[in-house]
Amino acid sequence: MIPQRWWAYLFGNRGERLAARTLQAKGYRILARNCRNRFGEIDLIACDGETIVFVEVKTRSQTGSGRPEESITAGKKRSLTRAASAWLHRYRLDHRRCRFDVVAILWREGQPPEIEHYTSAFDATN
């Protein structure tokens, strides 16, 4: 039997791969996956034209505790903002326009995934 944490990791990773393919089909260029720094982790970093897009991917198999996109807390937004700022600074891209998108995936057993892409889902927060 697969431990719960390992299962969650595999399920989330599957969602991130699907999100990356979905964004690529829309013309985005994926720059990085699972980018970690001391402030947190960014699931996907992509380019949409000249805009750098930091993407949070939320994958769920049911909605008992809410839709996937509803699970992004104020603390998570702050962590993503700090991680994105550090990433931009590291690669000397502080001058580039950027935004935060969310890809929410509801993947019920035996059904095709429901994918929602929220462009500019939230603003950078302190």
C-alpha positions as MATLAB code, in Angstrom:
seq = 'MIPQRWWAYLFGNRGERLAARTLQAKGYRILARNCRNRFGEIDLIACDGETIVFVEVKTRSQTGSGRPEESITAGKKRSLTRAASAWLHRYRLDHRRCRFDVVAILWREGQPPEIEHYTSAFDATN';
ca = [
       0.000    0.000    0.000;
       1.226    3.485   -0.870;
       1.516    5.870    2.119;
      -0.875    8.833    1.959;
       1.865   11.470    1.581;
       3.466    9.599   -1.314;
       0.070    9.229   -2.988;
      -0.583   12.977   -2.593;
       2.824   13.731   -4.126;
       2.172   11.481   -7.135;
      -1.330   12.881   -7.614;
      -0.061   16.475   -7.405;
       2.812   15.734   -9.779;
       0.367   14.263  -12.283;
      -1.699   17.446  -12.026;
       1.359   19.645  -12.557;
       2.288   17.729  -15.709;
      -1.257   18.138  -17.027;
      -1.215   21.855  -16.155;
       2.091   22.308  -18.003;
       0.691   20.596  -21.115;
      -2.464   22.722  -20.903;
      -0.443   25.936  -20.729;
       1.856   24.824  -23.557;
      -1.211   24.162  -25.720;
      -2.183   27.807  -25.076;
       1.221   28.968  -26.315;
       2.997   29.382  -22.976;
       6.642   28.406  -22.688;
       7.467   26.490  -19.508;
      10.656   27.809  -17.882;
      10.734   25.746  -14.678;
       8.824   23.198  -12.612;
       8.839   22.789   -8.844;
      11.172   25.725   -8.324;
      12.165   25.921   -4.649;
      13.935   28.603   -2.707;
      14.019   29.616    0.951;
      10.613   31.322    0.637;
       8.673   28.408   -0.816;
       7.940   26.435   -3.943;
       6.513   27.597   -7.248;
       4.792   24.803   -9.154;
       5.343   26.191  -12.651;
       7.090   29.222  -14.080;
       6.144   30.076  -17.643;
       6.276   32.832  -20.243;
       3.129   34.164  -21.833;
       4.564   36.425  -24.494;
       6.817   38.829  -22.572;
       5.100   38.202  -19.222;
       6.576   35.816  -16.667;
       3.801   33.748  -15.113;
       4.079   32.073  -11.722;
       1.553   29.255  -11.650;
       0.071   27.549   -8.604;
      -1.433   24.177   -9.508;
      -4.134   22.711   -7.271;
      -5.329   19.174   -7.957;
      -8.149   17.440   -6.124;
     -10.109   14.240   -6.600;
     -13.281   15.525   -4.930;
     -14.877   18.762   -3.773;
     -15.820   17.721   -0.224;
     -13.477   20.348    1.194;
     -14.091   22.871   -1.594;
     -12.921   23.441   -5.128;
      -9.157   23.225   -5.745;
      -8.730   26.967   -6.350;
     -10.401   27.774   -3.018;
      -7.538   26.211   -1.072;
      -5.059   29.017   -1.810;
      -4.763   30.903    1.460;
      -3.443   34.393    2.146;
      -0.325   32.770    3.610;
       0.223   30.762    0.436;
      -0.133   33.940   -1.643;
       2.496   35.672    0.516;
       4.830   32.680    0.199;
       4.383   32.577   -3.583;
       4.970   36.333   -3.836;
       8.226   36.088   -1.876;
       9.408   33.025   -3.789;
       8.609   34.700   -7.120;
      10.404   37.896   -6.106;
      13.496   35.909   -5.117;
      13.379   33.983   -8.408;
      13.115   37.201  -10.435;
      16.011   38.732   -8.489;
      18.186   35.617   -8.873;
      17.842   35.693  -12.660;
      18.027   39.506  -12.852;
      14.509   39.710  -14.268;
      13.148   42.188  -11.709;
      12.238   44.558  -14.546;
       9.963   42.033  -16.311;
       6.195   42.124  -16.073;
       4.831   39.147  -14.155;
       1.585   37.739  -12.807;
       0.180   34.892  -10.735;
      -2.080   32.322  -12.384;
      -3.833   29.305  -10.912;
      -4.585   26.044  -12.678;
      -7.256   24.098  -10.799;
      -7.752   20.455  -11.691;
     -10.609   18.323  -10.453;
      -9.751   14.726  -11.278;
     -12.598   12.453  -10.225;
     -12.021    8.722  -10.490;
     -13.080    7.285  -13.836;
     -13.748   10.713  -15.387;
     -11.663   13.051  -17.508;
     -10.093   15.900  -15.526;
     -11.852   19.264  -15.263;
      -9.237   21.963  -15.829;
      -9.731   25.654  -15.036;
      -7.034   28.214  -15.783;
      -7.375   31.462  -13.846;
      -5.279   34.197  -15.416;
      -4.101   36.896  -12.994;
      -5.747   34.915  -10.192;
      -4.317   37.127   -7.457;
      -2.031   40.101   -6.924;
       1.359   40.009   -5.248;
       0.977   40.377   -1.480;
       3.314   41.238    1.378;
];
